[in-house]
Amino acid sequence: MKRRLILKKESFGGLFVDTEIGKREFLRPDEYESKKQELLQLEDRAGKVQIVDVTERGYPLLTDATSSPNSFFWELTKHCIGTCTDCFMDSNSPRWNQAEISFSEIEEIVRQFADLGGYSVRLTGGEPTLRQDFFDIVDLLNEAGMEVGLNTNGMFDEKKLEQILSRGIKDIRISLDGPEEVNDRIRWSGNYRGVITTIERIAEYNKTAPDPTKPTINMVLMRSTMLHMEQMVRLAQGYGFKISFGLMRLSGRAKSDEMLSPEEVVQAAYESQRMREELGLPQGAIRVNYDIFCEGVQDGKRRKVSGYAPFPFDNSKCPLGTSGLNIDAYARIAPCGYFVNAEEMMGEDIRGKDLLNVWHNSSLLKMIRNLTREGCTDCGYYKVKCNGGCPAMAYFLDENINGRDPYCIRDVNVTRIAGGKPAGR
Ligand SMILES: C[S@@+](CC[C@H](N)C(=O)[O-])C[C@H]1O[C@@H](n2cnc3c(N)ncnc32)[C@H](O)[C@@H]1O
């Protein structure tokens, strides 16, 4: 990956990114100016240093979002060999039988994104690795100096895995929803064995690789999987993988009878914390939604970014629509992937469009940035430790995107939860 030193001017000062070491730094206005001077004096700055000030392009510095997008969550295709019963994307559904975004259209969007200082792209789908031009896309992103992440079902042969690893994709997330019988019932028959083979190959590669990859098992938390958390943590640990438990969102093919109750979600958060403590693992080794109130998961430790973290990075907003964008296989933007089956929450097709203009003027993005999170504003945790939860949950469960996340734990009786010890209560 090409090294980029990106300095973006923002309403709060600036954002500095060094893509080589994954450094992010929020700068106050005076710090922005001195960083700018420092970068302009670098002798070898050509092709490496990028200073982005949207006011020079006639746009204001936004106060409710970053002034240009930092990250993309990109669904490269709707196609997948999987038949997952909970798929929020509803992948492979016949209505997706239309031409997907082409390589040259992707190229043009990436060119604009890079020019605006964008630096992170997570590839997902459908199954992104099924695209014939998948490696051309990864090469394009690497050449543009993007940090590339991959969400995959892990069902590929050794040759394809080698190609993925040789391209230096570090953040590979492979889905596995429990032990074999459970996983294969949710995902599809034979999936578990195939995924374990890939996981074993990655673990083997990492033993000798000079620059090992940092893989994660992604597991959806739902009624069928919840009881298997500990077994899956141990499995992930055995292979040197991290694990991420993502609460099932009621979108696409997901069924409401698999939804956990808010009490169970809190229990999952406390379980995760208990396992971190027992196994001596850092927080990042076991990720889970809604763990913000657990002991030991405190402000500075929770965020990758510590120190000066101004709005919109201060826990007051969901990143999608405010610093990142979801793009679907037809180049339509959405604030977040969970909305791709909700027509009214989908924005414009950005093919042939000016990305900066879309970022500043899309009515959908403006609406997202103006959410007031009704029901959160009087809560002492809001903006301190909690960003109001997931607007998609509020939208799908209560039909009010501006409402309180139905999984808000404020009303959960945590004393009833075994081993649960609420912090600061
Ligand atoms: C839609 S998949 C696409 C990438 C790839 N095909 C895969 O299987 O990982 C991305 C991730 O979303 C998770 N997922 C699927 N449906 C979900 C839902 N309803 N709620 C939350 N996560 C879900 C999957 O388990 C997977 O980890």
Ligand as a Chemical Component Dictionary entry (heavy atoms), coordinates in Angstrom:
data_LIG
# 
_chem_comp.id                   LIG 
_chem_comp.type                 NON-POLYMER 
_chem_comp.pdbx_formal_charge   0 
_chem_comp.three_letter_code    LIG 
# 
loop_
_chem_comp_atom.comp_id 
_chem_comp_atom.atom_id 
_chem_comp_atom.alt_atom_id 
_chem_comp_atom.type_symbol 
_chem_comp_atom.charge 
_chem_comp_atom.model_Cartn_x 
_chem_comp_atom.model_Cartn_y 
_chem_comp_atom.model_Cartn_z 
_chem_comp_atom.pdbx_ordinal 
LIG C1  C1  C 0  -23.703 -9.568  4.579  1  
LIG S1  S1  S 1  -22.149 -10.326 4.896  2  
LIG C2  C2  C 0  -21.290 -10.015 3.395  3  
LIG C3  C3  C 0  -19.869 -10.508 3.381  4  
LIG C4  C4  C 0  -19.650 -12.010 3.193  5  
LIG N1  N1  N 0  -20.406 -12.614 2.160  6  
LIG C5  C5  C 0  -19.843 -12.773 4.497  7  
LIG O1  O1  O 0  -20.518 -13.799 4.498  8  
LIG O2  O2  O -1 -19.261 -12.332 5.494  9  
LIG C6  C6  C 0  -21.335 -9.230  6.043  10 
LIG C7  C7  C 0  -21.510 -9.592  7.495  11 
LIG O3  O3  O 0  -22.822 -9.291  7.910  12 
LIG C8  C8  C 0  -23.270 -10.294 8.802  13 
LIG N2  N2  N 0  -24.731 -10.293 8.816  14 
LIG C9  C9  C 0  -25.549 -10.887 7.932  15 
LIG N3  N3  N 0  -26.829 -10.641 8.244  16 
LIG C10 C10 C 0  -26.833 -9.889  9.349  17 
LIG C11 C11 C 0  -27.865 -9.293  10.142 18 
LIG N4  N4  N 0  -29.154 -9.454  9.868  19 
LIG N5  N5  N 0  -27.492 -8.526  11.192 20 
LIG C12 C12 C 0  -26.182 -8.341  11.487 21 
LIG N6  N6  N 0  -25.169 -8.866  10.773 22 
LIG C13 C13 C 0  -25.491 -9.632  9.712  23 
LIG C14 C14 C 0  -22.645 -11.537 8.223  24 
LIG O4  O4  O 0  -22.610 -12.600 9.148  25 
LIG C15 C15 C 0  -21.273 -11.036 7.829  26 
LIG O5  O5  O 0  -20.377 -11.156 8.903  27 
# 
loop_
_chem_comp_bond.comp_id 
_chem_comp_bond.atom_id_1 
_chem_comp_bond.atom_id_2 
_chem_comp_bond.value_order 
_chem_comp_bond.pdbx_ordinal 
LIG C1  S1  SING 1  
LIG S1  C2  SING 2  
LIG S1  C6  SING 3  
LIG C2  C3  SING 4  
LIG C3  C4  SING 5  
LIG C4  N1  SING 6  
LIG C4  C5  SING 7  
LIG C5  O1  DOUB 8  
LIG C5  O2  SING 9  
LIG C6  C7  SING 10 
LIG C7  O3  SING 11 
LIG C7  C15 SING 12 
LIG O3  C8  SING 13 
LIG C8  N2  SING 14 
LIG C8  C14 SING 15 
LIG N2  C9  SING 16 
LIG N2  C13 SING 17 
LIG C9  N3  DOUB 18 
LIG N3  C10 SING 19 
LIG C10 C11 SING 20 
LIG C10 C13 DOUB 21 
LIG C11 N4  SING 22 
LIG C11 N5  DOUB 23 
LIG N5  C12 SING 24 
LIG C12 N6  DOUB 25 
LIG N6  C13 SING 26 
LIG C14 O4  SING 27 
LIG C14 C15 SING 28 
LIG C15 O5  SING 29 
# 
